[in-house]
Amino acid sequence: MRARRPEPSETATCLRFACHAYLLFVTLLLPATARAGSQELTETGSTLMLPLMQRWAQAYSEVSADTHVTTAGTNSGTGIAAAVEGTAQIGASDAYMSDLDMARHPGILNIPLAISAQTVNYNLPGLATTLRLSGPVLAGVYAGRIREWSDPAIAALNPGSSLPHHAIVPIRRSDASGDTFIFTQFLSFSTPEWERGPGFGTQIGWPDVPGALTAAGNPGMVQTLSETPYGVAYIGGSFAGEVAKAQLGVAELQNDDGKFVLPTPKTVAAAAAALTPRTPADERLTLVLAPGSDSYPLINYEYAIVRVAQPSPAIAEALRNFLLWAVTPGQGADPSYLMPVHFIPLPTSIQALSTYQIAKIH
């Protein structure tokens, strides 16, 4: 079933309330930044989010010398599980928790901290032009229906390009991945056959495609694709530097308006602007395949999965302070932290919703 996108009217009241709550919460919380004492906060999860978390952890050690944040790039599934089990204060995830998981684990918050993108990358020796791909074509590749780069479905998107008559090697994540969640939402939303099965999730029952490869984490995806001529993979946007160093191609993707766009700050911001007004109070919302001619189709909120009830008031205060700092303009949400690793800040209304959720931590 396609992920729910609430209408703007469903969230207008909570957005107005959250904006007022945000101003009150900031006023009450900022003077308390030195009260938490010496605390250790543990973060684990999304490898897409890891480069940003590492920058934040280092910078925050100078803002609050009494709070130390440790980071670990595992995968979104591990991050969610660690937050739910209480073995980490922050579970970094590209995926929000499902309705079923929220019902099974009450007292969990899904808090957007920033917005990121995902790229579809390829290793095509000798290709002189930028490859264009669409959701239905990628669904065909990952389902095994489209087996060669010279297939008419790919050629139709790339007139004039010299596509090799060579087998495609689809590469997918082997772990419980938020990147898989985002990518398979794109396939589901654009391709009814894929939506009917296997659908989307951090782990799915992938079709059995001869020659397909798997890799763990975004570093593994970059390495595997770089070592696999004629391969295609989906990779978190924060690894754009590694993708460039490996000389891998970045595909232009067909968006909801039928236009082909690359991931840029402009196209990511356009997609975010189209859908963030529909964000509900609990902030669980897909931003994939947003409408608009300039919208890049593979973007998402980057979530901190957090337990409302923390082991002690001091840990709760340290966690609130860190997360508030992370989403505040001029602090963790400053472009100097976000832009080098290809994130954009939350819109003001979403920052207010995240701040309201942060205030619930105790």
Kinemage of the C-alpha trace (Angstrom):
@kinemage 1
@onewidth
@group {chain A} dominant
@subgroup {mainchain}
@vectorlist {calphas} color= white
{ca met a 1} P 0.000 0.000 0.000
{ca arg a 2} L 1.307 3.440 -0.911
{ca ala a 3} L 2.605 5.446 2.023
{ca arg a 4} L 0.033 7.939 3.316
{ca arg a 5} L 0.506 11.597 2.465
{ca pro a 6} L -1.814 13.678 4.648
{ca glu a 7} L -3.538 16.679 3.137
{ca pro a 8} L -2.367 20.097 4.363
{ca ser a 9} L -5.598 20.639 6.311
{ca glu a 10} L -4.787 17.652 8.519
{ca thr a 11} L -1.691 19.326 9.912
{ca ala a 12} L -2.410 23.058 9.782
{ca thr a 13} L -3.538 23.208 13.409
{ca cys a 14} L -0.592 21.235 14.745
{ca leu a 15} L 1.848 23.342 12.695
{ca arg a 16} L 0.495 26.562 14.216
{ca phe a 17} L 0.620 25.047 17.689
{ca ala a 18} L 4.093 23.669 17.151
{ca cys a 19} L 5.459 27.045 16.065
{ca his a 20} L 4.236 28.623 19.309
{ca ala a 21} L 5.523 25.631 21.295
{ca tyr a 22} L 8.881 25.889 19.559
{ca leu a 23} L 9.422 29.481 20.668
{ca leu a 24} L 8.444 28.637 24.252
{ca phe a 25} L 10.615 25.519 24.324
{ca val a 26} L 13.688 27.303 22.981
{ca thr a 27} L 13.245 30.030 25.569
{ca leu a 28} L 13.037 27.495 28.382
{ca leu a 29} L 15.704 25.108 27.154
{ca leu a 30} L 18.611 27.189 25.911
{ca pro a 31} L 19.622 28.529 29.345
{ca ala a 32} L 19.756 24.933 30.582
{ca thr a 33} L 22.539 23.747 28.248
{ca ala a 34} L 25.087 23.501 31.051
{ca arg a 35} L 22.891 21.692 33.545
{ca ala a 36} L 22.974 18.166 32.123
{ca gly a 37} L 26.413 17.366 33.568
{ca ser a 38} L 28.865 14.897 32.068
{ca gln a 39} L 26.864 12.565 29.847
{ca glu a 40} L 27.523 9.973 27.157
{ca leu a 41} L 25.039 9.815 24.278
{ca thr a 42} L 25.188 6.901 21.860
{ca glu a 43} L 24.065 7.084 18.225
{ca thr a 44} L 23.963 4.244 15.723
{ca gly a 45} L 22.198 3.499 12.470
{ca ser a 46} L 22.015 4.981 8.983
{ca thr a 47} L 25.276 5.064 7.041
{ca leu a 48} L 23.750 7.817 4.891
{ca met a 49} L 23.440 9.942 8.008
{ca leu a 50} L 26.813 8.974 9.491
{ca pro a 51} L 28.907 11.721 7.811
{ca leu a 52} L 26.573 14.375 9.238
{ca met a 53} L 26.393 12.738 12.663
{ca gln a 54} L 30.189 12.642 12.815
{ca arg a 55} L 30.413 16.351 12.006
{ca trp a 56} L 27.755 17.152 14.589
{ca ala a 57} L 29.371 15.041 17.309
{ca gln a 58} L 32.739 16.720 16.835
{ca ala a 59} L 31.279 20.224 16.771
{ca tyr a 60} L 28.987 19.637 19.739
{ca ser a 61} L 31.917 18.600 21.914
{ca glu a 62} L 33.014 22.233 21.679
{ca val a 63} L 29.512 23.561 22.363
{ca ser a 64} L 28.917 21.327 25.380
{ca ala a 65} L 32.133 19.922 26.803
{ca asp a 66} L 30.134 17.848 29.299
{ca thr a 67} L 28.312 15.876 26.593
{ca his a 68} L 30.073 13.277 24.468
{ca val a 69} L 28.261 11.806 21.454
{ca thr a 70} L 29.564 8.545 20.007
{ca thr a 71} L 28.526 7.615 16.472
{ca ala a 72} L 28.397 4.328 14.571
{ca gly a 73} L 27.379 3.598 11.000
{ca thr a 74} L 25.521 0.295 11.055
{ca asn a 75} L 22.214 0.525 9.174
{ca ser a 76} L 18.801 2.060 9.721
{ca gly a 77} L 17.309 -1.222 10.933
{ca thr a 78} L 19.977 -1.531 13.619
{ca gly a 79} L 19.470 2.102 14.586
{ca ile a 80} L 15.734 1.672 15.036
{ca ala a 81} L 16.200 -1.534 17.031
{ca ala a 82} L 18.836 0.049 19.290
{ca ala a 83} L 16.607 3.022 20.078
{ca val a 84} L 13.593 0.800 20.746
{ca glu a 85} L 15.639 -1.490 23.013
{ca gly a 86} L 17.287 1.433 24.789
{ca thr a 87} L 20.853 0.391 23.895
{ca ala a 88} L 21.361 3.714 22.107
{ca gln a 89} L 19.849 7.126 22.769
{ca ile a 90} L 19.637 7.950 19.040
{ca gly a 91} L 18.763 5.526 16.280
{ca ala a 92} L 19.644 7.257 13.020
{ca ser a 93} L 17.323 6.167 10.228
{ca asp a 94} L 16.405 7.147 6.689
{ca ala a 95} L 13.113 5.311 7.251
{ca tyr a 96} L 10.278 6.226 9.575
{ca met a 97} L 8.688 3.466 11.633
{ca ser a 98} L 5.530 1.856 10.262
{ca asp a 99} L 2.124 2.106 11.933
{ca leu a 100} L 2.482 -1.524 13.015
{ca asp a 101} L 5.895 -0.948 14.585
{ca met a 102} L 4.659 2.186 16.344
{ca ala a 103} L 1.769 0.193 17.815
{ca arg a 104} L 4.150 -2.538 18.945
{ca his a 105} L 6.556 -0.040 20.498
{ca pro a 106} L 4.682 2.879 22.077
{ca gly a 107} L 6.708 5.751 23.447
{ca ile a 108} L 8.984 6.091 20.401
{ca leu a 109} L 9.512 9.364 18.520
{ca asn a 110} L 10.486 9.754 14.851
{ca ile a 111} L 12.200 13.159 14.725
{ca pro a 112} L 13.455 14.605 11.413
{ca leu a 113} L 16.815 16.353 11.814
{ca ala a 114} L 17.579 17.248 8.177
{ca ile a 115} L 16.657 16.387 4.593
{ca ser a 116} L 18.808 14.311 2.273
{ca ala a 117} L 18.705 12.667 -1.133
{ca gln a 118} L 19.600 9.325 -2.633
{ca thr a 119} L 21.323 8.808 -5.962
{ca val a 120} L 21.133 6.036 -8.520
{ca asn a 121} L 24.646 5.308 -9.732
{ca tyr a 122} L 26.113 3.233 -12.506
{ca asn a 123} L 29.418 1.892 -13.782
{ca leu a 124} L 29.198 1.964 -17.588
{ca pro a 125} L 32.616 1.937 -19.257
{ca gly a 126} L 32.791 4.226 -22.248
{ca leu a 127} L 29.430 5.957 -21.803
{ca ala a 128} L 29.975 9.601 -22.713
{ca thr a 129} L 26.546 10.941 -21.755
{ca thr a 130} L 24.613 11.136 -18.497
{ca leu a 131} L 22.276 8.178 -18.185
{ca arg a 132} L 18.551 8.773 -17.760
{ca leu a 133} L 16.515 6.278 -15.743
{ca ser a 134} L 12.950 6.033 -14.473
{ca gly a 135} L 11.176 4.218 -11.681
{ca pro a 136} L 9.520 1.692 -14.025
{ca val a 137} L 12.834 0.953 -15.770
{ca leu a 138} L 14.636 0.465 -12.456
{ca ala a 139} L 11.796 -1.741 -11.238
{ca gly a 140} L 12.252 -3.800 -14.403
{ca val a 141} L 15.993 -4.072 -13.789
{ca tyr a 142} L 15.635 -5.115 -10.147
{ca ala a 143} L 12.807 -7.521 -11.031
{ca gly a 144} L 14.888 -9.146 -13.779
{ca arg a 145} L 12.570 -8.130 -16.627
{ca ile a 146} L 15.153 -5.734 -18.102
{ca arg a 147} L 18.426 -7.616 -18.400
{ca glu a 148} L 20.681 -5.619 -20.759
{ca trp a 149} L 21.769 -2.001 -20.959
{ca ser a 150} L 20.726 -1.862 -24.616
{ca asp a 151} L 17.151 -2.854 -23.747
{ca pro a 152} L 14.605 -0.763 -25.700
{ca ala a 153} L 13.103 0.575 -22.447
{ca ile a 154} L 16.447 2.139 -21.473
{ca ala a 155} L 17.253 3.203 -25.026
{ca ala a 156} L 13.918 5.060 -25.250
{ca leu a 157} L 14.952 7.231 -22.288
{ca asn a 158} L 18.417 7.883 -23.756
{ca pro a 159} L 18.061 8.687 -27.467
{ca gly a 160} L 21.414 9.117 -29.188
{ca ser a 161} L 23.365 7.382 -26.415
{ca ser a 162} L 25.548 4.403 -27.242
{ca leu a 163} L 24.355 1.832 -24.723
{ca pro a 164} L 26.364 -1.383 -24.398
{ca his a 165} L 24.832 -4.711 -25.296
{ca his a 166} L 25.880 -6.124 -21.927
{ca ala a 167} L 24.098 -7.683 -18.980
{ca ile a 168} L 23.076 -5.289 -16.189
{ca val a 169} L 24.358 -6.134 -12.706
{ca pro a 170} L 21.849 -4.796 -10.151
{ca ile a 171} L 23.376 -4.203 -6.709
{ca arg a 172} L 21.246 -3.957 -3.579
{ca arg a 173} L 21.729 -3.717 0.150
{ca ser a 174} L 22.152 -6.916 2.155
{ca asp a 175} L 21.261 -5.272 5.486
{ca ala a 176} L 18.136 -3.633 6.915
{ca ser a 177} L 18.582 -0.349 5.121
{ca gly a 178} L 16.781 2.968 5.079
{ca asp a 179} L 18.261 3.455 1.626
{ca thr a 180} L 16.417 0.317 0.518
{ca phe a 181} L 13.260 1.787 2.102
{ca ile a 182} L 13.595 4.976 0.038
{ca phe a 183} L 14.595 3.253 -3.197
{ca thr a 184} L 11.816 0.671 -3.048
{ca gln a 185} L 9.275 3.406 -2.276
{ca phe a 186} L 10.358 5.030 -5.533
{ca leu a 187} L 9.858 1.738 -7.367
{ca ser a 188} L 6.488 1.159 -5.670
{ca phe a 189} L 5.116 4.668 -6.233
{ca ser a 190} L 6.086 4.696 -9.916
{ca thr a 191} L 5.358 1.072 -10.837
{ca pro a 192} L 2.083 -0.662 -9.890
{ca glu a 193} L 3.579 -4.127 -10.497
{ca trp a 194} L 6.302 -3.462 -7.937
{ca glu a 195} L 3.842 -1.942 -5.477
{ca arg a 196} L 1.781 -5.147 -5.559
{ca gly a 197} L 4.920 -7.060 -4.648
{ca pro a 198} L 7.599 -6.953 -3.367
{ca gly a 199} L 6.636 -3.422 -2.229
{ca phe a 200} L 8.844 -1.298 0.002
{ca gly a 201} L 10.648 -1.595 3.323
{ca thr a 202} L 14.058 -1.604 4.944
{ca gln a 203} L 14.163 -5.296 3.980
{ca ile a 204} L 12.054 -6.867 1.245
{ca gly a 205} L 11.799 -10.127 -0.618
{ca trp a 206} L 13.901 -9.146 -3.630
{ca pro a 207} L 13.176 -10.935 -6.906
{ca asp a 208} L 15.805 -13.506 -7.817
{ca val a 209} L 17.835 -11.886 -10.599
{ca pro a 210} L 20.766 -13.868 -12.039
{ca gly a 211} L 24.059 -12.067 -11.432
{ca ala a 212} L 22.674 -9.604 -8.879
{ca leu a 213} L 25.033 -8.591 -6.075
{ca thr a 214} L 24.568 -7.412 -2.497
{ca ala a 215} L 26.583 -5.053 -0.304
{ca ala a 216} L 26.398 -3.813 3.285
{ca gly a 217} L 26.121 -0.101 4.006
{ca asn a 218} L 26.729 2.796 1.665
{ca pro a 219} L 30.518 2.275 1.764
{ca gly a 220} L 29.932 -1.285 0.596
{ca met a 221} L 27.638 -0.117 -2.202
{ca val a 222} L 30.235 2.367 -3.470
{ca gln a 223} L 33.017 -0.217 -3.345
{ca thr a 224} L 30.979 -2.991 -4.962
{ca leu a 225} L 29.750 -0.758 -7.781
{ca ser a 226} L 33.247 0.593 -8.433
{ca glu a 227} L 34.473 -3.002 -8.790
{ca thr a 228} L 31.550 -4.068 -11.011
{ca pro a 229} L 31.524 -2.833 -14.607
{ca tyr a 230} L 27.960 -2.602 -15.962
{ca gly a 231} L 26.543 -2.413 -12.446
{ca val a 232} L 23.813 -0.144 -11.079
{ca ala a 233} L 23.194 0.730 -7.428
{ca tyr a 234} L 21.373 3.131 -5.116
{ca ile a 235} L 23.599 5.133 -2.761
{ca gly a 236} L 22.984 7.749 -0.067
{ca gly a 237} L 23.588 11.313 -1.227
{ca ser a 238} L 26.048 11.986 1.583
{ca phe a 239} L 28.483 9.682 -0.254
{ca ala a 240} L 28.614 11.915 -3.341
{ca gly a 241} L 32.300 12.586 -2.727
{ca glu a 242} L 33.114 8.887 -2.649
{ca val a 243} L 30.992 8.333 -5.775
{ca ala a 244} L 32.916 11.056 -7.599
{ca lys a 245} L 36.285 9.653 -6.534
{ca ala a 246} L 35.255 6.244 -7.848
{ca gln a 247} L 34.246 7.922 -11.139
{ca leu a 248} L 30.762 6.447 -11.017
{ca gly a 249} L 27.887 7.921 -12.995
{ca val a 250} L 24.958 9.735 -11.394
{ca ala a 251} L 21.675 9.130 -13.195
{ca glu a 252} L 19.110 11.736 -14.119
{ca leu a 253} L 15.867 10.379 -12.684
{ca gln a 254} L 12.390 10.910 -14.066
{ca asn a 255} L 10.243 12.775 -11.563
{ca asp a 256} L 6.486 12.834 -11.003
{ca asp a 257} L 6.061 15.475 -13.728
{ca gly a 258} L 7.989 13.375 -16.262
{ca lys a 259} L 11.116 15.575 -16.181
{ca phe a 260} L 14.627 14.167 -15.778
{ca val a 261} L 16.583 15.830 -12.975
{ca leu a 262} L 19.855 15.423 -11.127
{ca pro a 263} L 20.146 15.712 -7.327
{ca thr a 264} L 21.141 19.305 -6.573
{ca pro a 265} L 20.357 21.607 -3.640
{ca lys a 266} L 17.750 23.287 -5.879
{ca thr a 267} L 15.949 20.087 -6.935
{ca val a 268} L 16.062 18.606 -3.423
{ca ala a 269} L 14.678 21.833 -1.934
{ca ala a 270} L 11.936 21.932 -4.590
{ca ala a 271} L 10.819 18.414 -3.704
{ca ala a 272} L 10.870 19.212 0.005
{ca ala a 273} L 8.813 22.368 -0.522
{ca ala a 274} L 6.172 20.379 -2.398
{ca leu a 275} L 5.518 17.841 0.361
{ca thr a 276} L 6.705 19.110 3.751
{ca pro a 277} L 3.463 21.119 4.270
{ca arg a 278} L 1.691 17.748 4.513
{ca thr a 279} L 3.865 16.517 7.360
{ca pro a 280} L 1.722 15.211 10.247
{ca ala a 281} L 2.383 15.910 13.915
{ca asp a 282} L 4.383 12.692 14.367
{ca glu a 283} L 6.435 13.614 11.254
{ca arg a 284} L 6.277 10.180 9.639
{ca leu a 285} L 5.953 11.052 5.962
{ca thr a 286} L 7.481 9.974 2.670
{ca leu a 287} L 8.978 12.707 0.502
{ca val a 288} L 9.619 10.324 -2.400
{ca leu a 289} L 8.306 11.262 -5.868
{ca ala a 290} L 7.162 14.747 -4.917
{ca pro a 291} L 5.220 16.695 -7.564
{ca gly a 292} L 6.798 19.564 -9.470
{ca ser a 293} L 8.896 19.886 -12.606
{ca asp a 294} L 12.040 20.755 -10.612
{ca ser a 295} L 11.573 18.122 -7.890
{ca tyr a 296} L 14.187 15.410 -7.495
{ca pro a 297} L 12.233 12.194 -6.798
{ca leu a 298} L 14.473 10.488 -4.228
{ca ile a 299} L 14.585 12.632 -1.088
{ca asn a 300} L 13.693 11.936 2.528
{ca tyr a 301} L 13.699 13.127 6.100
{ca glu a 302} L 16.666 11.868 8.103
{ca tyr a 303} L 15.251 10.673 11.422
{ca ala a 304} L 16.439 10.404 14.978
{ca ile a 305} L 14.492 7.487 16.442
{ca val a 306} L 14.283 8.207 20.169
{ca arg a 307} L 12.567 6.821 23.245
{ca val a 308} L 10.392 9.344 25.068
{ca ala a 309} L 11.420 7.922 28.462
{ca gln a 310} L 15.183 8.018 29.010
{ca pro a 311} L 17.137 6.274 31.816
{ca ser a 312} L 17.595 9.481 33.831
{ca pro a 313} L 16.599 13.155 33.794
{ca ala a 314} L 20.239 14.091 33.115
{ca ile a 315} L 20.461 11.893 30.011
{ca ala a 316} L 17.104 13.179 28.824
{ca glu a 317} L 18.264 16.775 29.207
{ca ala a 318} L 21.541 16.121 27.404
{ca leu a 319} L 19.657 14.409 24.577
{ca arg a 320} L 17.134 17.235 24.258
{ca asn a 321} L 19.909 19.812 24.171
{ca phe a 322} L 21.866 17.972 21.476
{ca leu a 323} L 18.864 17.365 19.222
{ca leu a 324} L 17.652 20.945 19.633
{ca trp a 325} L 21.124 22.206 18.709
{ca ala a 326} L 21.136 19.914 15.643
{ca val a 327} L 17.930 21.369 14.146
{ca thr a 328} L 18.501 25.034 15.065
{ca pro a 329} L 19.598 27.475 12.316
{ca gly a 330} L 23.016 28.939 12.993
{ca gln a 331} L 23.850 25.909 15.113
{ca gly a 332} L 23.772 22.293 13.898
{ca ala a 333} L 21.474 23.255 11.014
{ca asp a 334} L 24.036 25.735 9.693
{ca pro a 335} L 24.997 25.161 6.028
{ca ser a 336} L 28.642 24.770 7.094
{ca tyr a 337} L 27.690 21.421 8.646
{ca leu a 338} L 25.040 20.320 6.161
{ca met a 339} L 26.241 21.307 2.699
{ca pro a 340} L 29.619 19.519 2.649
{ca val a 341} L 27.820 16.198 3.192
{ca his a 342} L 24.856 17.048 0.924
{ca phe a 343} L 22.025 17.697 3.369
{ca ile a 344} L 19.617 20.621 3.492
{ca pro a 345} L 18.045 22.052 6.660
{ca leu a 346} L 14.468 21.457 7.713
{ca pro a 347} L 11.927 24.090 6.655
{ca thr a 348} L 10.903 26.351 9.538
{ca ser a 349} L 7.547 24.632 10.064
{ca ile a 350} L 9.166 21.178 10.215
{ca gln a 351} L 11.880 22.444 12.550
{ca ala a 352} L 9.043 23.582 14.828
{ca leu a 353} L 7.416 20.143 14.719
{ca ser a 354} L 10.739 18.441 15.471
{ca thr a 355} L 11.371 20.811 18.363
{ca tyr a 356} L 7.925 20.059 19.773
{ca gln a 357} L 8.706 16.338 19.614
{ca ile a 358} L 12.111 16.880 21.243
{ca ala a 359} L 10.360 18.604 24.146
{ca lys a 360} L 8.562 15.320 24.937
{ca ile a 361} L 11.791 13.519 25.882
{ca his a 362} L 12.087 13.025 29.623
